Amino acid sequence: MKDQKSARILLVDDEARNIRLLEVLLRAEGYSTLSAGNGADALKIAAFSQPDLILLDIMMPGMDGYATVAELKANPLTQPVPVIMLTALDDRASKLRALQAGAEEFLTKPIDSADLSVRVRNLLRLKEYGDFLNDHNRILESQVVQRTAQLEDAYRDTVFTLVRAAEHKDEETGHHVRRISYYCRALSEAMDLPGEFHDAIFQASPMHDIGKIGIPDHVLLKPGSFNHDEWNIMRTHCALGASILSSGTSPYTEMGAEIALNHHERWDGSGYPNGLKGEAIPIAARVMQICDVYDALRSRRPYKPALDHEHTMNIIIKGDGRTEPEHFDPAVLSCFVAEAHRFAAIYELHADA
């Protein structure tokens, strides 16, 4: 911590002889001094020079000591600096007003050198400890920021590992999950959802089909259409994914579980696994759903060819019997259509090999 004897003290008084007296007394104690002849100059010097203590006369023309200390305490740069008010007034009301204005201490003129020495030493000690605590808090805040960044990196590593596991099970999803991240972030930005939502859905949306890890290969990798029993098995991937992610405590895995369970729900209630309707479907899943449908239509599958952007948008907007506009949140659909060019660009940038 700072040596008290290297402390710098600002002296404020309109009487030059009072300044000289204080300079003699304080320099004899080993302190350095600055001086100002009025309140306005004191404010400027204090903000620029950051003294460790201020001795401030009350009775000054123009801006008196009460107004000056109030301004000092209102400025974040000078608020921590302790102030000793100097006054020739010996009434209790004047002293209370000085303390109420923000001063930490007061001394009555004529100044007693021993009294001055004790008050200055005590306030400098308090300032010293205050500075130490502020520095310590800044260090702790920096460590918290660093640790938070490390945790976020760990969360992302977890997401990446889970997604890679799903890709090894179903290689056709590799580019699909990458595009989904960018679609979902672009749509959430266009919908003016909170900033933290943009990052969370970017990281969480690739986990939407993580439950496919638990689907038997003879169903998941079947080259043709599913029969009734196989389709029922395939539908369980939503609950399986939510179960896999439900034990996570990061914001990414929590949103990932929410999306995994609900991304096949539909606005009109015709989806699965729970037939949720309207706003009962979480907003992250509503955003994910339309992005998933868009990419599924654009992508080649064993049972279907890839469609171009215009054909895909036509199906989403007008319907084709399997996909209908009533399946989507109207607000999400409207924003999606308005931003359609962004989705086409994302698909081309991250197209399947």
C-alpha positions in Angstrom: 0.0 0.0 0.0 1.0 3.6 -0.5 3.3 5.2 2.0 1.4 8.0 3.8 4.4 10.3 3.8 4.2 10.3 0.0 0.6 11.5 0.1 -0.4 14.7 -1.7 -2.8 17.1 -0.1 -4.8 19.9 -1.8 -5.2 23.1 0.3 -8.1 25.3 -0.6 -8.5 28.8 1.0 -9.0 32.3 -0.4 -6.5 33.6 2.2 -2.9 33.2 1.0 -1.5 33.3 4.6 -3.7 30.4 5.6 -2.3 28.4 2.7 1.3 29.2 3.7 0.7 28.1 7.3 -0.8 24.8 6.3 2.0 24.2 3.8 4.6 24.7 6.6 2.8 22.4 8.9 2.1 19.6 6.4 5.5 19.7 4.7 7.1 19.4 8.1 5.2 16.1 8.4 6.6 15.0 5.0 3.5 15.5 2.8 3.5 17.3 -0.5 0.9 20.0 -1.2 -1.1 21.6 -3.9 -3.2 24.8 -3.5 -6.2 26.6 -4.9 -7.6 30.0 -4.0 -11.3 29.2 -4.7 -13.8 26.4 -5.1 -13.9 26.4 -8.9 -10.1 26.0 -9.1 -10.2 23.3 -6.4 -12.6 21.2 -8.5 -10.4 21.4 -11.6 -7.1 20.6 -9.7 -8.7 17.8 -7.7 -10.1 16.1 -10.8 -6.8 16.5 -12.7 -4.3 15.7 -9.9 -6.2 13.2 -7.8 -4.9 14.3 -4.4 -5.1 11.9 -1.4 -6.7 14.5 0.9 -8.3 17.9 0.6 -8.3 20.6 3.3 -11.1 23.0 2.4 -12.0 26.4 3.9 -15.8 27.0 4.3 -15.9 30.8 4.1 -14.8 31.7 0.6 -16.4 34.2 -1.9 -18.3 32.8 -4.8 -18.4 29.0 -4.4 -18.1 28.4 -0.6 -16.8 25.3 1.0 -20.2 23.7 1.3 -20.9 23.9 -2.4 -17.4 22.8 -3.3 -17.4 19.7 -1.2 -20.9 18.8 -2.6 -19.4 19.0 -6.1 -16.4 17.0 -5.1 -18.6 14.2 -3.8 -20.8 14.3 -6.8 -17.9 13.6 -9.2 -16.8 9.9 -9.4 -13.2 11.0 -9.9 -13.0 13.0 -6.7 -15.7 11.3 -4.6 -13.3 8.9 -2.8 -11.0 11.7 -1.7 -11.5 12.6 2.0 -12.2 16.2 2.8 -11.4 18.1 6.0 -13.4 21.3 6.3 -11.7 24.3 7.9 -13.9 27.0 9.6 -13.6 29.9 12.0 -17.2 29.2 12.9 -17.6 27.2 16.2 -21.3 26.6 16.2 -22.7 23.1 16.0 -25.0 23.9 13.0 -22.0 24.9 10.8 -20.2 21.7 11.7 -23.2 19.5 11.0 -23.8 21.3 7.7 -20.1 20.5 6.7 -20.6 16.8 7.5 -23.9 16.7 5.7 -22.3 18.3 2.6 -20.0 15.3 2.4 -16.9 16.3 4.4 -15.3 13.5 6.5 -13.9 15.8 9.2 -13.7 19.4 10.2 -11.2 21.6 12.1 -11.8 24.9 13.7 -9.5 27.9 13.1 -7.0 28.8 14.4 -5.5 25.3 13.5 -3.9 23.3 16.2 -0.9 21.5 14.7 -1.3 18.4 16.8 -5.0 18.2 16.0 -4.2 18.7 12.3 -1.5 16.0 12.3 -3.9 13.4 13.9 -6.8 14.1 11.6 -4.7 14.1 8.5 -3.0 10.8 9.5 -6.3 9.1 10.3 -8.0 10.1 7.1 -5.0 9.2 5.0 -5.0 5.8 6.6 -8.7 5.3 5.7 -8.0 6.5 2.2 -5.2 4.0 1.9 -7.3 1.1 3.0 -10.1 2.3 0.7 -7.7 2.4 -2.3 -6.5 -1.1 -1.4 -10.0 -2.5 -1.3 -10.8 -0.8 -4.6 -7.7 -2.3 -6.2 -8.5 -5.7 -4.7 -12.1 -5.5 -6.0 -10.8 -4.7 -9.5 -8.5 -7.7 -9.4 -11.4 -9.9 -8.3 -13.6 -8.6 -11.0 -10.9 -9.3 -13.6 -10.6 -12.8 -12.2 -14.3 -13.3 -12.4 -14.4 -12.1 -16.0 -11.5 -14.5 -16.9 -13.2 -17.4 -15.1 -16.5 -16.7 -16.8 -14.7 -16.8 -20.2 -13.1 -20.1 -19.2 -16.5 -21.5 -18.2 -18.1 -20.4 -21.5 -15.2 -22.0 -23.4 -15.9 -25.2 -21.4 -19.6 -25.0 -22.3 -18.8 -24.6 -26.0 -16.4 -27.6 -25.8 -19.2 -29.7 -24.3 -21.6 -28.6 -27.1 -19.0 -29.3 -29.7 -18.3 -32.8 -28.3 -22.0 -33.7 -28.2 -22.6 -32.4 -31.7 -19.5 -34.3 -33.0 -20.9 -37.5 -31.4 -24.2 -37.0 -33.3 -22.4 -36.4 -36.6 -20.5 -39.7 -36.2 -23.9 -41.4 -35.8 -25.6 -39.5 -38.7 -23.0 -38.0 -41.0 -25.6 -36.3 -43.2 -26.3 -33.9 -40.3 -22.8 -32.4 -40.2 -23.3 -29.4 -42.4 -26.9 -29.1 -41.4 -26.1 -28.4 -37.7 -23.5 -25.8 -38.7 -26.0 -23.9 -40.9 -28.7 -24.2 -38.2 -26.5 -22.2 -35.8 -26.2 -19.3 -38.3 -29.9 -19.4 -39.3 -31.1 -19.3 -35.7 -28.8 -16.4 -34.8 -29.7 -14.4 -37.9 -33.4 -14.9 -37.2 -33.2 -14.0 -33.5 -31.2 -10.9 -34.4 -33.9 -9.9 -37.0 -36.6 -10.5 -34.4 -34.8 -8.1 -32.0 -34.6 -10.8 -29.3 -32.1 -10.0 -26.4 -28.4 -10.1 -27.2 -27.6 -13.0 -24.9 -30.3 -15.0 -26.7 -28.4 -14.7 -29.9 -25.3 -16.3 -28.5 -27.2 -18.9 -26.6 -29.3 -20.1 -29.6 -26.2 -20.1 -31.8 -24.5 -22.5 -29.4 -27.6 -24.5 -28.4 -29.4 -25.1 -31.7 -26.8 -27.6 -33.1 -27.9 -30.0 -30.3 -31.5 -30.2 -31.5 -31.1 -33.7 -32.8 -28.7 -35.0 -30.2 -31.3 -37.6 -29.3 -30.7 -39.4 -32.5 -27.7 -40.9 -30.8 -30.2 -43.2 -29.1 -32.1 -44.2 -32.3 -31.2 -47.7 -33.6 -29.1 -47.6 -36.8 -31.6 -49.7 -38.7 -34.1 -46.9 -38.3 -31.9 -43.8 -38.3 -29.9 -44.9 -41.4 -32.7 -46.5 -43.3 -32.5 -45.3 -46.9 -36.2 -45.2 -47.6 -39.4 -44.0 -45.8 -40.2 -45.2 -42.3 -43.1 -47.5 -41.6 -45.5 -46.7 -38.7 -43.4 -48.4 -36.0 -40.2 -46.9 -37.3 -41.7 -43.5 -37.4 -42.8 -43.8 -33.8 -39.2 -44.8 -32.8 -37.8 -41.9 -34.7 -40.1 -39.5 -32.9 -38.6 -40.4 -29.6 -35.4 -38.5 -30.5 -37.0 -35.3 -29.1 -37.4 -36.7 -25.6 -34.1 -38.6 -25.7 -32.3 -35.4 -26.6 -34.0 -33.5 -23.8 -33.1 -36.2 -21.4 -29.4 -36.2 -22.5 -29.2 -32.5 -22.0 -31.4 -32.0 -18.9 -28.6 -32.6 -16.4 -26.6 -29.7 -17.9 -26.4 -26.4 -16.0 -25.0 -24.1 -18.6 -27.3 -21.7 -20.5 -26.4 -23.6 -23.7 -27.4 -27.0 -22.5 -30.5 -25.7 -20.8 -31.7 -24.1 -24.1 -30.4 -27.1 -26.0 -32.7 -29.3 -23.9 -35.6 -27.0 -24.5 -35.0 -27.0 -28.3 -34.4 -30.7 -28.5 -37.8 -31.5 -26.9 -39.9 -28.9 -28.7 -38.4 -28.2 -32.2 -41.0 -30.5 -33.9 -44.0 -28.8 -32.2 -46.2 -26.7 -34.4 -48.0 -23.4 -33.8 -51.3 -25.0 -34.7 -50.8 -27.9 -32.3 -50.2 -30.6 -34.9 -46.6 -31.3 -33.9 -44.9 -33.8 -31.6 -44.1 -35.1 -29.0 -46.6 -33.2 -26.8 -48.8 -31.4 -29.3 -48.0 -28.0 -27.8 -49.8 -25.0 -29.4 -49.0 -21.3 -29.9 -47.0 -19.6 -27.3 -46.9 -22.7 -25.1 -44.0 -23.6 -27.4 -40.8 -21.9 -26.2 -39.6 -19.1 -28.4 -36.2 -20.8 -28.9 -38.0 -23.9 -30.3 -40.2 -21.7 -32.6 -37.2 -20.0 -34.0 -35.4 -23.3 -34.4 -38.4 -25.0 -36.0 -38.7 -22.8 -39.1 -34.9 -22.8 -39.6 -34.9 -26.6 -39.4 -37.7 -26.9 -41.9 -35.9 -24.6 -44.3 -32.7 -26.5 -44.2 -34.4 -29.9 -44.4 -36.2 -28.8 -47.6 -32.9 -27.4 -49.0 -30.9 -30.6 -48.2 -30.7 -33.9 -50.0 -32.0 -36.9 -48.1 -32.1 -40.6 -49.0 -35.9 -40.2 -49.5 -35.9 -36.7 -51.3 -33.8 -34.4 -53.5 -32.6 -31.0 -52.4 -34.8 -28.0 -53.3 -33.6 -24.6 -54.4 -34.2 -21.5 -52.3 -37.3 -20.2 -54.3 -39.0 -23.6 -54.2 -38.3 -24.0 -50.5 -39.7 -20.5 -49.7 -42.8 -21.2 -51.7 -43.5 -24.3 -49.7 -43.0 -22.5 -46.4 -45.2 -19.5 -47.4 -48.0 -21.4 -49.2 -47.7 -25.0 -48.0 -47.5 -28.3 -49.8 -49.6 -30.7 -47.7 -46.8 -31.8 -45.4 -45.5 -28.3 -44.5 -48.0 -25.5 -44.0 -47.7 -21.8 -42.9 -50.0 -22.6 -40.0 -47.2 -24.7 -38.5 -45.1 -21.6 -37.7 -45.5 -18.7 -35.3 -46.8 -15.9 -37.5 -44.4 -13.4 -36.1 -41.5 -15.7 -36.7 -42.7 -16.6 -40.2 -43.1 -13.0 -41.1 -39.6 -12.1 -40.0 -38.2 -15.2 -41.7 -39.7 -14.3 -45.0 -38.4 -10.7 -44.7 -34.9 -12.0 -44.1 -35.0 -14.8 -46.6 -32.0 -13.6 -48.5 -29.8 -14.1 -45.4 -30.8 -17.7 -45.2 -30.1 -18.3 -48.8 -26.6 -16.8 -48.3 -26.0 -18.9 -45.2 -26.9 -22.1 -47.1 -24.6 -21.3 -50.0 -21.7 -20.4 -47.6 -22.0 -23.7 -45.7 -23.3 -25.9 -48.4 -22.9 -29.7 -48.3 -19.9 -31.0 -50.1 
